[in-house]
């Protein structure tokens, strides 16, 4: 697979949520990290820039979770019920 790059940041992680993708990029020279929302694998927008990989990874997960919540709120994906979480061993 070809390496993806956005604004000099090498894309190292991604999370797909329905029709959107959220990606994490690491800049090889500065050590800075960023996350973007992405459409069609090459249209990056709404960048969030972070000083380290830990902060960027947290941001990546939060952005994906917010998209899941939004899609569930508009009925685009079914929400997980409490029963389903328990059945799948996901209860906390």
Secondary structure by P-SEA (a helix, b strand, c coil): ccccccccbbbcbbbbccccccbbbbcccccccbbbbbcccccccbbbbbccaaaaaaaaaaaaaaaaaaaaaacccccccaaaaaaacccc
